[in-house]
Amino acid sequence: MSKSERTLMAREREKQALSMRRAGATYAQIADAVGYGTPSNAHRAVFRALDRIPTENAEQLRIIESARLDAIQTAHWRPAVTGNPANARIVLKVMERRAKLWGLDAPTRVESTPDLDAEIKMLAAQLDNDGSWNVTGVPDSEPDSLAAAVASMEDSERPLMAALDELNRGETQ
């Protein structure tokens, strides 16, 4: 048997091992069925077969996925623009997916206000040089007072957090 024939037979066994693994077989089962002797030899054969599968780079995959999205949008476009709500939803979902795929959505802008600037300056002033909080007016011997100060800060943030939660719920609907 020539070297090329042995190589071809080895590749066929690796393909069979990979096929069995995809179907859920254990490496021990693959070793027994294909004749690898040990589960670790079957494992190596499966990974050799996997290494031979060509991979596409992310840009190529984006182009392929974009073409698929184009086909779906084309199929649903006419009914969507003539008033079919189900097709309109599909087209919008395709457009959202394309925007995510290609990073088309602009980042959310946060406007700076004098109140926000003042809050940032006040918080920055409370930081020690090492980045830890410097809570003034709370003696070290009074940990309960510190806990109360933190709880008070958390209470003042509740309306802000509730507003943010409300905004997030509006975005997901």
CNS distance restraints for C-alpha pairs under 8 A (distance, minus, plus):
assign (resid   1 and name CA) (resid   5 and name CA) 6.28 0.50 0.50
assign (resid   1 and name CA) (resid   6 and name CA) 6.77 0.50 0.50
assign (resid   2 and name CA) (resid   6 and name CA) 6.34 0.50 0.50
assign (resid   3 and name CA) (resid   7 and name CA) 6.10 0.50 0.50
assign (resid   4 and name CA) (resid   8 and name CA) 6.07 0.50 0.50
assign (resid   5 and name CA) (resid   9 and name CA) 6.18 0.50 0.50
assign (resid   6 and name CA) (resid  10 and name CA) 6.08 0.50 0.50
assign (resid   7 and name CA) (resid  11 and name CA) 6.15 0.50 0.50
assign (resid   8 and name CA) (resid  12 and name CA) 6.25 0.50 0.50
assign (resid   9 and name CA) (resid  13 and name CA) 6.27 0.50 0.50
assign (resid  10 and name CA) (resid  14 and name CA) 6.22 0.50 0.50
assign (resid  11 and name CA) (resid  15 and name CA) 6.15 0.50 0.50
assign (resid  11 and name CA) (resid  49 and name CA) 7.48 0.50 0.50
assign (resid  12 and name CA) (resid  16 and name CA) 6.16 0.50 0.50
assign (resid  13 and name CA) (resid  17 and name CA) 6.09 0.50 0.50
assign (resid  13 and name CA) (resid  34 and name CA) 6.53 0.50 0.50
assign (resid  14 and name CA) (resid  18 and name CA) 6.11 0.50 0.50
assign (resid  14 and name CA) (resid  45 and name CA) 5.21 0.50 0.50
assign (resid  14 and name CA) (resid  46 and name CA) 5.93 0.50 0.50
assign (resid  14 and name CA) (resid  48 and name CA) 7.21 0.50 0.50
assign (resid  14 and name CA) (resid  49 and name CA) 5.56 0.50 0.50
assign (resid  15 and name CA) (resid  19 and name CA) 6.06 0.50 0.50
assign (resid  15 and name CA) (resid  46 and name CA) 7.55 0.50 0.50
assign (resid  15 and name CA) (resid  49 and name CA) 6.09 0.50 0.50
assign (resid  16 and name CA) (resid  20 and name CA) 6.17 0.50 0.50
assign (resid  16 and name CA) (resid  34 and name CA) 7.43 0.50 0.50
assign (resid  17 and name CA) (resid  21 and name CA) 6.17 0.50 0.50
assign (resid  17 and name CA) (resid  30 and name CA) 5.91 0.50 0.50
assign (resid  17 and name CA) (resid  34 and name CA) 6.86 0.50 0.50
assign (resid  17 and name CA) (resid  42 and name CA) 6.90 0.50 0.50
assign (resid  17 and name CA) (resid  45 and name CA) 6.85 0.50 0.50
assign (resid  17 and name CA) (resid  46 and name CA) 5.72 0.50 0.50
assign (resid  18 and name CA) (resid  22 and name CA) 6.13 0.50 0.50
assign (resid  18 and name CA) (resid  45 and name CA) 7.75 0.50 0.50
assign (resid  18 and name CA) (resid  46 and name CA) 4.91 0.50 0.50
assign (resid  18 and name CA) (resid  47 and name CA) 7.98 0.50 0.50
assign (resid  18 and name CA) (resid  49 and name CA) 6.52 0.50 0.50
assign (resid  18 and name CA) (resid  50 and name CA) 7.50 0.50 0.50
assign (resid  19 and name CA) (resid  23 and name CA) 6.31 0.50 0.50
assign (resid  20 and name CA) (resid  24 and name CA) 6.46 0.50 0.50
assign (resid  20 and name CA) (resid  25 and name CA) 5.42 0.50 0.50
assign (resid  20 and name CA) (resid  30 and name CA) 6.66 0.50 0.50
assign (resid  21 and name CA) (resid  25 and name CA) 4.88 0.50 0.50
assign (resid  21 and name CA) (resid  26 and name CA) 6.63 0.50 0.50
assign (resid  21 and name CA) (resid  27 and name CA) 7.42 0.50 0.50
assign (resid  21 and name CA) (resid  30 and name CA) 7.42 0.50 0.50
assign (resid  21 and name CA) (resid  46 and name CA) 7.49 0.50 0.50
assign (resid  25 and name CA) (resid  29 and name CA) 6.00 0.50 0.50
assign (resid  25 and name CA) (resid  30 and name CA) 6.46 0.50 0.50
assign (resid  26 and name CA) (resid  30 and name CA) 6.26 0.50 0.50
assign (resid  27 and name CA) (resid  31 and name CA) 6.00 0.50 0.50
assign (resid  27 and name CA) (resid  39 and name CA) 4.67 0.50 0.50
assign (resid  27 and name CA) (resid  40 and name CA) 7.18 0.50 0.50
assign (resid  27 and name CA) (resid  42 and name CA) 5.62 0.50 0.50
assign (resid  27 and name CA) (resid  43 and name CA) 5.97 0.50 0.50
assign (resid  28 and name CA) (resid  32 and name CA) 6.27 0.50 0.50
assign (resid  28 and name CA) (resid  38 and name CA) 6.72 0.50 0.50
assign (resid  28 and name CA) (resid  39 and name CA) 4.52 0.50 0.50
assign (resid  28 and name CA) (resid  42 and name CA) 7.47 0.50 0.50
assign (resid  29 and name CA) (resid  33 and name CA) 6.08 0.50 0.50
assign (resid  29 and name CA) (resid  39 and name CA) 7.80 0.50 0.50
assign (resid  30 and name CA) (resid  34 and name CA) 5.77 0.50 0.50
assign (resid  30 and name CA) (resid  35 and name CA) 7.69 0.50 0.50
assign (resid  30 and name CA) (resid  36 and name CA) 7.59 0.50 0.50
assign (resid  30 and name CA) (resid  39 and name CA) 7.31 0.50 0.50
assign (resid  30 and name CA) (resid  42 and name CA) 6.15 0.50 0.50
assign (resid  31 and name CA) (resid  35 and name CA) 5.28 0.50 0.50
assign (resid  31 and name CA) (resid  36 and name CA) 4.47 0.50 0.50
assign (resid  31 and name CA) (resid  37 and name CA) 5.56 0.50 0.50
assign (resid  31 and name CA) (resid  38 and name CA) 5.64 0.50 0.50
assign (resid  31 and name CA) (resid  39 and name CA) 5.44 0.50 0.50
assign (resid  31 and name CA) (resid  41 and name CA) 7.20 0.50 0.50
assign (resid  31 and name CA) (resid  42 and name CA) 5.20 0.50 0.50
assign (resid  32 and name CA) (resid  36 and name CA) 6.77 0.50 0.50
assign (resid  32 and name CA) (resid  37 and name CA) 6.73 0.50 0.50
assign (resid  32 and name CA) (resid  38 and name CA) 7.87 0.50 0.50
assign (resid  36 and name CA) (resid  41 and name CA) 5.70 0.50 0.50
assign (resid  36 and name CA) (resid  42 and name CA) 5.65 0.50 0.50
assign (resid  37 and name CA) (resid  41 and name CA) 6.90 0.50 0.50
assign (resid  37 and name CA) (resid  42 and name CA) 7.88 0.50 0.50
assign (resid  38 and name CA) (resid  42 and name CA) 6.54 0.50 0.50
assign (resid  39 and name CA) (resid  43 and name CA) 6.10 0.50 0.50
assign (resid  40 and name CA) (resid  44 and name CA) 6.25 0.50 0.50
assign (resid  41 and name CA) (resid  45 and name CA) 6.23 0.50 0.50
assign (resid  42 and name CA) (resid  46 and name CA) 6.22 0.50 0.50
assign (resid  43 and name CA) (resid  47 and name CA) 6.37 0.50 0.50
assign (resid  44 and name CA) (resid  48 and name CA) 6.11 0.50 0.50
assign (resid  45 and name CA) (resid  49 and name CA) 6.26 0.50 0.50
assign (resid  46 and name CA) (resid  50 and name CA) 6.25 0.50 0.50
assign (resid  47 and name CA) (resid  51 and name CA) 6.03 0.50 0.50
assign (resid  48 and name CA) (resid  52 and name CA) 6.51 0.50 0.50
assign (resid  49 and name CA) (resid  53 and name CA) 6.89 0.50 0.50
assign (resid  56 and name CA) (resid  60 and name CA) 6.15 0.50 0.50
assign (resid  56 and name CA) (resid  61 and name CA) 6.47 0.50 0.50
assign (resid  57 and name CA) (resid  61 and name CA) 6.39 0.50 0.50
assign (resid  58 and name CA) (resid  62 and name CA) 6.13 0.50 0.50
assign (resid  59 and name CA) (resid  63 and name CA) 6.33 0.50 0.50
assign (resid  60 and name CA) (resid  64 and name CA) 6.31 0.50 0.50
assign (resid  61 and name CA) (resid  65 and name CA) 6.00 0.50 0.50
assign (resid  62 and name CA) (resid  66 and name CA) 5.87 0.50 0.50
assign (resid  62 and name CA) (resid 101 and name CA) 6.87 0.50 0.50
assign (resid  62 and name CA) (resid 102 and name CA) 7.65 0.50 0.50
assign (resid  63 and name CA) (resid  67 and name CA) 6.24 0.50 0.50
assign (resid  64 and name CA) (resid  68 and name CA) 6.43 0.50 0.50
assign (resid  65 and name CA) (resid  69 and name CA) 6.26 0.50 0.50
assign (resid  66 and name CA) (resid  70 and name CA) 6.11 0.50 0.50
assign (resid  66 and name CA) (resid  98 and name CA) 6.72 0.50 0.50
assign (resid  66 and name CA) (resid 101 and name CA) 7.96 0.50 0.50
assign (resid  67 and name CA) (resid  71 and name CA) 6.29 0.50 0.50
assign (resid  68 and name CA) (resid  72 and name CA) 6.41 0.50 0.50
assign (resid  69 and name CA) (resid  73 and name CA) 6.09 0.50 0.50
assign (resid  69 and name CA) (resid  94 and name CA) 6.11 0.50 0.50
assign (resid  69 and name CA) (resid  98 and name CA) 7.13 0.50 0.50
assign (resid  70 and name CA) (resid  74 and name CA) 5.99 0.50 0.50
assign (resid  71 and name CA) (resid  75 and name CA) 6.24 0.50 0.50
assign (resid  72 and name CA) (resid  76 and name CA) 6.44 0.50 0.50
assign (resid  72 and name CA) (resid  91 and name CA) 7.84 0.50 0.50
assign (resid  72 and name CA) (resid  94 and name CA) 7.48 0.50 0.50
assign (resid  73 and name CA) (resid  77 and name CA) 5.62 0.50 0.50
assign (resid  73 and name CA) (resid  90 and name CA) 7.69 0.50 0.50
assign (resid  73 and name CA) (resid  91 and name CA) 5.50 0.50 0.50
assign (resid  73 and name CA) (resid  94 and name CA) 6.51 0.50 0.50
assign (resid  74 and name CA) (resid  78 and name CA) 7.72 0.50 0.50
assign (resid  76 and name CA) (resid  80 and name CA) 6.04 0.50 0.50
assign (resid  76 and name CA) (resid  87 and name CA) 5.45 0.50 0.50
assign (resid  76 and name CA) (resid  88 and name CA) 7.53 0.50 0.50
assign (resid  76 and name CA) (resid  90 and name CA) 7.19 0.50 0.50
assign (resid  76 and name CA) (resid  91 and name CA) 6.44 0.50 0.50
assign (resid  77 and name CA) (resid  81 and name CA) 6.21 0.50 0.50
assign (resid  77 and name CA) (resid  87 and name CA) 7.23 0.50 0.50
assign (resid  77 and name CA) (resid  88 and name CA) 7.56 0.50 0.50
assign (resid  77 and name CA) (resid  91 and name CA) 6.63 0.50 0.50
assign (resid  78 and name CA) (resid  82 and name CA) 6.24 0.50 0.50
assign (resid  79 and name CA) (resid  83 and name CA) 6.41 0.50 0.50
assign (resid  79 and name CA) (resid  84 and name CA) 5.41 0.50 0.50
assign (resid  79 and name CA) (resid  87 and name CA) 6.10 0.50 0.50
assign (resid  79 and name CA) (resid  88 and name CA) 7.55 0.50 0.50
assign (resid  80 and name CA) (resid  84 and name CA) 5.02 0.50 0.50
assign (resid  80 and name CA) (resid  85 and name CA) 6.54 0.50 0.50
assign (resid  80 and name CA) (resid  86 and name CA) 7.50 0.50 0.50
assign (resid  80 and name CA) (resid  87 and name CA) 4.68 0.50 0.50
assign (resid  80 and name CA) (resid  88 and name CA) 4.20 0.50 0.50
assign (resid  80 and name CA) (resid  89 and name CA) 7.90 0.50 0.50
assign (resid  80 and name CA) (resid  91 and name CA) 7.10 0.50 0.50
assign (resid  81 and name CA) (resid  88 and name CA) 7.03 0.50 0.50
assign (resid  83 and name CA) (resid  88 and name CA) 7.50 0.50 0.50
assign (resid  84 and name CA) (resid  88 and name CA) 6.17 0.50 0.50
assign (resid  85 and name CA) (resid  89 and name CA) 6.17 0.50 0.50
assign (resid  86 and name CA) (resid  90 and name CA) 6.43 0.50 0.50
assign (resid  87 and name CA) (resid  91 and name CA) 6.17 0.50 0.50
assign (resid  88 and name CA) (resid  92 and name CA) 6.15 0.50 0.50
assign (resid  89 and name CA) (resid  93 and name CA) 6.12 0.50 0.50
assign (resid  90 and name CA) (resid  94 and name CA) 6.17 0.50 0.50
assign (resid  91 and name CA) (resid  95 and name CA) 6.15 0.50 0.50
assign (resid  92 and name CA) (resid  96 and name CA) 6.13 0.50 0.50
assign (resid  93 and name CA) (resid  97 and name CA) 6.09 0.50 0.50
assign (resid  94 and name CA) (resid  98 and name CA) 6.12 0.50 0.50
assign (resid  95 and name CA) (resid  99 and name CA) 6.17 0.50 0.50
assign (resid  96 and name CA) (resid 100 and name CA) 6.30 0.50 0.50
assign (resid  97 and name CA) (resid 101 and name CA) 6.03 0.50 0.50
assign (resid  98 and name CA) (resid 102 and name CA) 6.13 0.50 0.50
assign (resid  98 and name CA) (resid 104 and name CA) 7.94 0.50 0.50
assign (resid  99 and name CA) (resid 103 and name CA) 5.57 0.50 0.50
assign (resid  99 and name CA) (resid 104 and name CA) 4.62 0.50 0.50
assign (resid  99 and name CA) (resid 105 and name CA) 5.97 0.50 0.50
assign (resid 100 and name CA) (resid 104 and name CA) 6.48 0.50 0.50
assign (resid 100 and name CA) (resid 105 and name CA) 7.03 0.50 0.50
assign (resid 112 and name CA) (resid 116 and name CA) 6.23 0.50 0.50
assign (resid 112 and name CA) (resid 117 and name CA) 6.72 0.50 0.50
assign (resid 113 and name CA) (resid 117 and name CA) 6.12 0.50 0.50
assign (resid 114 and name CA) (resid 118 and name CA) 6.09 0.50 0.50
assign (resid 115 and name CA) (resid 119 and name CA) 6.17 0.50 0.50
assign (resid 116 and name CA) (resid 120 and name CA) 6.17 0.50 0.50
assign (resid 117 and name CA) (resid 121 and name CA) 6.23 0.50 0.50
assign (resid 118 and name CA) (resid 122 and name CA) 6.12 0.50 0.50
assign (resid 119 and name CA) (resid 123 and name CA) 6.15 0.50 0.50
assign (resid 120 and name CA) (resid 124 and name CA) 6.02 0.50 0.50
assign (resid 121 and name CA) (resid 125 and name CA) 6.12 0.50 0.50
assign (resid 122 and name CA) (resid 126 and name CA) 6.58 0.50 0.50
assign (resid 123 and name CA) (resid 127 and name CA) 6.83 0.50 0.50
assign (resid 126 and name CA) (resid 133 and name CA) 5.86 0.50 0.50
assign (resid 126 and name CA) (resid 134 and name CA) 4.96 0.50 0.50
assign (resid 126 and name CA) (resid 135 and name CA) 6.44 0.50 0.50
assign (resid 126 and name CA) (resid 136 and name CA) 7.79 0.50 0.50
assign (resid 127 and name CA) (resid 131 and name CA) 5.53 0.50 0.50
assign (resid 127 and name CA) (resid 132 and name CA) 5.64 0.50 0.50
assign (resid 127 and name CA) (resid 133 and name CA) 4.70 0.50 0.50
assign (resid 127 and name CA) (resid 134 and name CA) 5.38 0.50 0.50
assign (resid 128 and name CA) (resid 132 and name CA) 5.44 0.50 0.50
assign (resid 128 and name CA) (resid 133 and name CA) 6.03 0.50 0.50
assign (resid 128 and name CA) (resid 134 and name CA) 5.65 0.50 0.50
assign (resid 138 and name CA) (resid 142 and name CA) 6.85 0.50 0.50
assign (resid 138 and name CA) (resid 145 and name CA) 6.48 0.50 0.50
assign (resid 138 and name CA) (resid 146 and name CA) 6.11 0.50 0.50
assign (resid 139 and name CA) (resid 143 and name CA) 7.88 0.50 0.50
assign (resid 142 and name CA) (resid 146 and name CA) 6.70 0.50 0.50
assign (resid 143 and name CA) (resid 147 and name CA) 6.24 0.50 0.50
assign (resid 144 and name CA) (resid 148 and name CA) 6.14 0.50 0.50
assign (resid 145 and name CA) (resid 149 and name CA) 6.12 0.50 0.50
assign (resid 146 and name CA) (resid 150 and name CA) 6.21 0.50 0.50
assign (resid 147 and name CA) (resid 151 and name CA) 6.08 0.50 0.50
assign (resid 148 and name CA) (resid 152 and name CA) 6.01 0.50 0.50
assign (resid 149 and name CA) (resid 153 and name CA) 6.25 0.50 0.50
assign (resid 150 and name CA) (resid 154 and name CA) 6.21 0.50 0.50
assign (resid 151 and name CA) (resid 155 and name CA) 6.16 0.50 0.50
assign (resid 152 and name CA) (resid 156 and name CA) 6.37 0.50 0.50
assign (resid 153 and name CA) (resid 157 and name CA) 6.49 0.50 0.50
assign (resid 154 and name CA) (resid 158 and name CA) 6.51 0.50 0.50
assign (resid 157 and name CA) (resid 161 and name CA) 6.19 0.50 0.50
assign (resid 158 and name CA) (resid 162 and name CA) 6.07 0.50 0.50
assign (resid 159 and name CA) (resid 163 and name CA) 6.19 0.50 0.50
assign (resid 160 and name CA) (resid 164 and name CA) 6.24 0.50 0.50
assign (resid 161 and name CA) (resid 165 and name CA) 6.11 0.50 0.50
assign (resid 162 and name CA) (resid 166 and name CA) 6.19 0.50 0.50
assign (resid 163 and name CA) (resid 167 and name CA) 6.27 0.50 0.50
assign (resid 164 and name CA) (resid 168 and name CA) 6.18 0.50 0.50
assign (resid 165 and name CA) (resid 169 and name CA) 6.19 0.50 0.50
assign (resid 166 and name CA) (resid 170 and name CA) 6.31 0.50 0.50
assign (resid 167 and name CA) (resid 171 and name CA) 6.39 0.50 0.50
assign (resid 168 and name CA) (resid 172 and name CA) 6.43 0.50 0.50
assign (resid 169 and name CA) (resid 173 and name CA) 6.55 0.50 0.50
